Amino acid sequence: MGTGQSRNSNTLVVPQANQALDQLKYEVAQELGIQIPQDGYYGYMATRDTGAIGGHITRRLVQIAEQTLAGQSGFRS
């Protein structure tokens, strides 16, 4: 597998969200002090770093969803 190629077979339910998710990935990595490779190849990154980014992204997405649902139902925490 060459540089910059991905074996990710996940498909987004909303393809237009791809750019927003990419931006979120870079924001989270910056907050954690982790440098994301500019060439898109993650093979040289520590598993701990990529896992930390993924975990924080998931946490943030859950928070966004909870806030959205709370706002739609009229309940405020």
GUKOL-616279 format. One record per residue: x, y, z of N, C-alpha, C, O, CB in turn; residue number from 1. Coordinates in Angstrom, 1 decimal, padded with zeros to 4 digits, m for minus. Glycine has a CB too. Layout:
! GUKOL-616279
((X; Y; Z); (X; Y; Z); (X; Y; Z); (X; Y; Z); (X; Y; Z); NUM)
...
This chain:
! GUKOL-616279
((000.8; m001.2; 000.0); (000.0; 000.0; 000.0); (000.9; 001.2; 000.0); (001.8; 001.3; 000.8); (m001.0; 000.0; 001.2); 1)
((000.7; 002.1; m000.9); (001.5; 003.3; m001.0); (001.2; 004.4; m000.1); (000.2; 004.4; 000.6); (001.5; 003.8; m002.4); 2)
((002.0; 005.4; m000.1); (001.9; 006.6; 000.8); (000.6; 007.3; 000.4); (000.2; 007.5; m000.7); (003.0; 007.5; 000.6); 3)
((m000.2; 007.6; 001.5); (m001.4; 008.4; 001.3); (m002.6; 007.5; 000.9); (m003.7; 008.0; 000.8); (m001.2; 009.4; 000.3); 4)
((m002.4; 006.2; 000.8); (m003.6; 005.3; 000.4); (m004.2; 004.8; 001.7); (m003.5; 004.6; 002.7); (m003.1; 004.2; m000.5); 5)
((m005.4; 004.6; 001.7); (m006.1; 004.1; 002.9); (m006.9; 002.8; 002.6); (m007.4; 002.6; 001.5); (m007.1; 005.2; 003.4); 6)
((m006.9; 002.0; 003.7); (m007.7; 000.7; 003.6); (m009.1; 000.9; 004.2); (m009.8; m000.1; 004.4); (m007.0; m000.4; 004.2); 7)
((m009.4; 002.1; 004.6); (m010.7; 002.4; 005.3); (m011.9; 002.1; 004.4); (m012.0; 002.7; 003.3); (m010.7; 003.9; 005.7); 8)
((m012.7; 001.2; 004.8); (m013.8; 000.8; 004.0); (m015.1; 001.4; 004.5); (m016.2; 001.1; 004.1); (m014.0; m000.7; 003.9); 9)
((m015.0; 002.3; 005.6); (m016.2; 002.9; 006.2); (m016.7; 003.9; 005.2); (m016.0; 004.7; 004.5); (m015.8; 003.6; 007.5); 10)
((m018.1; 003.9; 005.1); (m018.7; 004.9; 004.2); (m019.5; 005.8; 005.1); (m020.2; 005.4; 006.0); (m019.6; 004.3; 003.1); 11)
((m019.5; 007.1; 004.8); (m020.2; 008.1; 005.6); (m021.7; 008.1; 005.2); (m022.0; 008.0; 004.0); (m019.6; 009.5; 005.5); 12)
((m022.5; 008.2; 006.2); (m024.0; 008.3; 005.9); (m024.3; 009.6; 005.2); (m025.1; 009.6; 004.3); (m024.8; 008.2; 007.3); 13)
((m023.6; 010.6; 005.6); (m023.7; 011.9; 005.0); (m022.3; 012.3; 004.4); (m021.5; 012.8; 005.1); (m024.2; 013.0; 006.0); 14)
((m022.1; 012.0; 003.1); (m020.8; 012.2; 002.5); (m020.3; 013.7; 002.6); (m019.1; 013.9; 002.7); (m020.8; 011.8; 001.1); 15)
((m021.2; 014.6; 002.7); (m020.8; 016.0; 002.8); (m020.1; 016.3; 004.1); (m019.5; 017.4; 004.3); (m022.0; 016.9; 002.6); 16)
((m020.3; 015.4; 005.1); (m019.7; 015.6; 006.4); (m018.2; 015.3; 006.4); (m017.5; 015.6; 007.4); (m020.4; 014.7; 007.4); 17)
((m017.6; 014.8; 005.4); (m016.2; 014.4; 005.3); (m015.3; 015.5; 005.6); (m014.4; 015.4; 006.4); (m015.9; 013.8; 003.9); 18)
((m015.5; 016.7; 005.1); (m014.7; 017.8; 005.3); (m014.7; 018.3; 006.8); (m013.7; 018.6; 007.4); (m015.0; 019.0; 004.4); 19)
((m015.9; 018.3; 007.3); (m016.1; 018.7; 008.7); (m015.4; 017.7; 009.7); (m014.8; 018.1; 010.6); (m017.6; 018.8; 009.1); 20)
((m015.5; 016.4; 009.4); (m014.8; 015.4; 010.2); (m013.3; 015.6; 010.1); (m012.6; 015.4; 011.1); (m015.2; 014.0; 009.8); 21)
((m012.8; 015.9; 008.9); (m011.4; 016.1; 008.7); (m010.9; 017.3; 009.5); (m009.9; 017.2; 010.2); (m011.0; 016.3; 007.2); 22)
((m011.7; 018.3; 009.5); (m011.3; 019.5; 010.3); (m011.3; 019.2; 011.8); (m010.4; 019.7; 012.5); (m012.3; 020.7; 010.0); 23)
((m012.3; 018.5; 012.2); (m012.4; 018.1; 013.6); (m011.1; 017.3; 014.0); (m010.6; 017.4; 015.1); (m013.6; 017.3; 013.9); 24)
((m010.7; 016.4; 013.1); (m009.5; 015.6; 013.4); (m008.3; 016.4; 013.6); (m007.5; 016.2; 014.6); (m009.3; 014.6; 012.2); 25)
((m008.1; 017.5; 012.8); (m007.0; 018.3; 012.9); (m007.1; 019.2; 014.2); (m006.1; 019.4; 014.9); (m006.8; 019.2; 011.7); 26)
((m008.3; 019.7; 014.5); (m008.5; 020.5; 015.7); (m008.1; 019.6; 017.0); (m007.4; 020.1; 017.9); (m009.9; 021.0; 015.8); 27)
((m008.6; 018.4; 017.0); (m008.4; 017.6; 018.2); (m006.9; 017.2; 018.3); (m006.3; 017.3; 019.4); (m009.2; 016.3; 018.1); 28)
((m006.3; 016.9; 017.2); (m004.8; 016.6; 017.2); (m004.0; 017.8; 017.7); (m003.1; 017.6; 018.5); (m004.3; 016.2; 015.8); 29)
((m004.4; 019.0; 017.3); (m003.7; 020.2; 017.7); (m003.9; 020.4; 019.2); (m002.9; 020.8; 019.9); (m004.2; 021.4; 017.0); 30)
((m005.1; 020.2; 019.7); (m005.4; 020.4; 021.2); (m004.6; 019.4; 022.0); (m004.1; 019.7; 023.1); (m006.9; 020.1; 021.5); 31)
((m004.3; 018.2; 021.4); (m003.6; 017.1; 022.1); (m002.1; 017.3; 021.9); (m001.3; 016.6; 022.5); (m004.0; 015.8; 021.7); 32)
((m001.7; 018.2; 021.1); (m000.2; 018.4; 020.8); (000.3; 017.3; 019.9); (001.5; 017.0; 019.9); (000.5; 018.5; 022.0); 33)
((m000.5; 016.7; 019.0); (m000.1; 015.6; 018.1); (000.0; 016.2; 016.7); (m001.0; 016.8; 016.2); (m001.1; 014.4; 018.2); 34)
((001.1; 015.9; 016.1); (001.3; 016.4; 014.7); (000.8; 015.3; 013.7); (001.3; 014.2; 013.7); (002.8; 016.7; 014.4); 35)
((m000.2; 015.7; 012.9); (m000.7; 014.8; 011.9); (000.1; 014.9; 010.6); (000.4; 016.0; 010.2); (m002.2; 015.1; 011.5); 36)
((000.6; 013.8; 010.0); (001.4; 013.8; 008.8); (000.7; 014.5; 007.7); (m000.5; 014.2; 007.4); (001.8; 012.4; 008.4); 37)
((001.4; 015.5; 007.0); (000.8; 016.2; 005.9); (000.5; 015.3; 004.7); (m000.3; 015.6; 003.9); (001.7; 017.4; 005.5); 38)
((001.3; 014.2; 004.6); (001.1; 013.4; 003.4); (000.0; 012.4; 003.5); (m000.3; 011.7; 002.6); (002.4; 012.6; 003.1); 39)
((m000.7; 012.4; 004.7); (m001.8; 011.5; 004.9); (m001.5; 010.1; 005.3); (m002.4; 009.3; 005.5); (m002.6; 011.5; 003.7); 40)
((m000.2; 009.8; 005.5); (000.2; 008.4; 005.8); (000.4; 008.4; 007.3); (001.3; 009.0; 007.9); (001.5; 008.0; 005.1); 41)
((m000.4; 007.5; 008.0); (m000.4; 007.5; 009.4); (000.5; 006.3; 010.0); (000.6; 006.1; 011.2); (m001.8; 007.3; 010.0); 42)
((001.2; 005.6; 009.1); (001.9; 004.4; 009.5); (003.1; 004.7; 010.4); (003.5; 003.8; 011.1); (002.5; 003.8; 008.3); 43)
((003.6; 005.9; 010.5); (004.7; 006.2; 011.3); (004.2; 006.8; 012.7); (005.0; 007.1; 013.5); (005.6; 007.2; 010.7); 44)
((002.9; 007.0; 012.8); (002.4; 007.6; 014.1); (002.2; 006.4; 015.1); (001.9; 005.3; 014.7); (001.0; 008.3; 013.8); 45)
((002.4; 006.8; 016.4); (002.2; 005.8; 017.4); (000.7; 005.5; 017.5); (m000.2; 006.4; 017.4); (002.7; 006.4; 018.8); 46)
((000.4; 004.2; 017.8); (m001.0; 003.8; 017.9); (m001.7; 004.6; 019.1); (m002.9; 004.9; 019.0); (m001.0; 002.3; 018.2); 47)
((m000.9; 004.9; 020.1); (m001.5; 005.6; 021.2); (m002.0; 007.0; 020.8); (m003.0; 007.4; 021.2); (m000.4; 005.8; 022.4); 48)
((m001.2; 007.6; 019.9); (m001.6; 009.0; 019.4); (m002.9; 008.9; 018.5); (m003.8; 009.7; 018.7); (m000.5; 009.6; 018.6); 49)
((m002.9; 008.0; 017.6); (m004.0; 007.9; 016.7); (m005.3; 007.5; 017.5); (m006.4; 007.9; 017.2); (m003.8; 006.8; 015.6); 50)
((m005.1; 006.6; 018.5); (m006.2; 006.2; 019.4); (m006.7; 007.4; 020.2); (m008.0; 007.5; 020.4); (m005.8; 005.1; 020.3); 51)
((m005.8; 008.2; 020.7); (m006.2; 009.4; 021.4); (m007.0; 010.4; 020.6); (m008.0; 010.9; 021.0); (m005.0; 010.1; 022.0); 52)
((m006.6; 010.6; 019.4); (m007.3; 011.4; 018.4); (m008.7; 010.9; 018.2); (m009.7; 011.6; 018.3); (m006.6; 011.6; 017.1); 53)
((m008.8; 009.6; 017.9); (m010.1; 009.0; 017.6); (m011.0; 009.0; 018.8); (m012.2; 009.2; 018.7); (m009.9; 007.5; 017.2); 54)
((m010.5; 008.7; 020.0); (m011.3; 008.8; 021.2); (m011.8; 010.1; 021.5); (m013.0; 010.3; 021.9); (m010.5; 008.3; 022.4); 55)
((m011.0; 011.2; 021.3); (m011.5; 012.5; 021.6); (m012.5; 013.0; 020.6); (m013.4; 013.7; 020.9); (m010.3; 013.5; 021.6); 56)
((m012.3; 012.6; 019.3); (m013.3; 012.9; 018.3); (m014.6; 012.3; 018.6); (m015.7; 012.9; 018.5); (m012.8; 012.4; 016.9); 57)
((m014.6; 011.0; 019.0); (m015.9; 010.3; 019.4); (m016.5; 011.0; 020.6); (m017.7; 011.2; 020.5); (m015.6; 008.8; 019.7); 58)
((m015.8; 011.4; 021.6); (m016.3; 012.1; 022.7); (m017.0; 013.4; 022.3); (m018.1; 013.7; 022.8); (m015.2; 012.3; 023.8); 59)
((m016.3; 014.1; 021.4); (m016.8; 015.4; 021.0); (m018.1; 015.2; 020.2); (m019.0; 016.0; 020.3); (m015.8; 016.2; 020.2); 60)
((m018.1; 014.2; 019.3); (m019.3; 014.0; 018.5); (m020.5; 013.6; 019.3); (m021.6; 014.0; 019.0); (m019.0; 012.9; 017.4); 61)
((m020.2; 012.8; 020.4); (m021.3; 012.4; 021.3); (m021.8; 013.7; 022.0); (m023.1; 013.9; 022.2); (m020.8; 011.4; 022.3); 62)
((m021.0; 014.6; 022.4); (m021.4; 015.8; 023.1); (m022.2; 016.7; 022.1); (m023.3; 017.2; 022.5); (m020.2; 016.6; 023.5); 63)
((m021.8; 016.8; 020.9); (m022.6; 017.5; 019.9); (m024.0; 016.9; 019.7); (m025.0; 017.7; 019.6); (m021.8; 017.6; 018.5); 64)
((m024.0; 015.6; 019.6); (m025.3; 014.9; 019.4); (m026.2; 015.1; 020.6); (m027.4; 015.4; 020.5); (m025.1; 013.4; 019.2); 65)
((m025.6; 015.0; 021.8); (m026.4; 015.2; 023.0); (m027.0; 016.7; 023.1); (m028.1; 016.9; 023.5); (m025.6; 014.9; 024.3); 66)
((m026.2; 017.6; 022.7); (m026.6; 019.0; 022.8); (m027.7; 019.3; 021.7); (m028.7; 020.0; 022.0); (m025.4; 020.0; 022.5); 67)
((m027.6; 018.7; 020.6); (m028.6; 018.8; 019.5); (m029.9; 018.2; 019.9); (m030.9; 018.8; 019.8); (m028.0; 018.2; 018.2); 68)
((m029.8; 017.0; 020.5); (m031.0; 016.3; 020.9); (m031.7; 017.0; 022.1); (m032.9; 017.1; 022.1); (m030.7; 014.8; 021.4); 69)
((m030.9; 017.6; 023.0); (m031.5; 018.3; 024.1); (m032.2; 019.6; 023.6); (m033.2; 019.9; 024.1); (m030.4; 018.7; 025.1); 70)
((m031.6; 020.2; 022.6); (m032.2; 021.4; 022.1); (m033.5; 021.1; 021.3); (m034.4; 021.9; 021.3); (m031.2; 022.1; 021.2); 71)
((m033.5; 020.0; 020.6); (m034.7; 019.6; 019.9); (m035.9; 019.2; 020.8); (m037.0; 019.4; 020.4); (m034.4; 018.5; 018.9); 72)
((m035.6; 018.6; 021.9); (m036.6; 018.1; 022.8); (m037.1; 019.1; 023.8); (m038.1; 018.9; 024.5); (m036.2; 016.8; 023.5); 73)
((m036.4; 020.2; 023.9); (m036.8; 021.3; 024.8); (m036.2; 021.1; 026.2); (m036.4; 022.0; 027.0); (m038.3; 021.3; 024.9); 74)
((m035.5; 020.0; 026.4); (m034.9; 019.8; 027.7); (m033.5; 020.5; 027.8); (m032.8; 020.4; 026.8); (m034.7; 018.3; 028.0); 75)
((m033.2; 021.1; 028.9); (m031.9; 021.7; 029.0); (m031.2; 021.1; 030.2); (m031.8; 020.8; 031.3); (m032.0; 023.2; 029.2); 76)
((m029.9; 020.8; 030.1); (m029.2; 020.2; 031.2); (m028.5; 021.3; 032.1); (m027.9; 021.0; 033.1); (m028.1; 019.2; 030.8); 77)
